[in-house]
Amino acid sequence: EGDGSEIQAALAEWTGQKTVPNVFIGGNHIGGCDKTTALNNEGKLVPLLTQAGAVA
C-alpha cells in the first residue's frame, strides 16, 4: 500500500498524464474523463470498445 505516487509516475512516463481516470482500450491510450466522454458524445466510444472485444 502507498499513496499511489509510483503508479502516477508510471502513468506520466507512459502517457504524459498522471491523473486518473487514465483510460486504455485495446492497449491504446484514450485519455482521461474528458476525452472518454467526448468520444462517447461523438458516437466513437462504443465502436472502439467493440473493436477491442470489450462489448458485443
Order of alpha helices (4+ residues) and beta strands (2+ residues): alpha-beta-beta-alpha-alpha
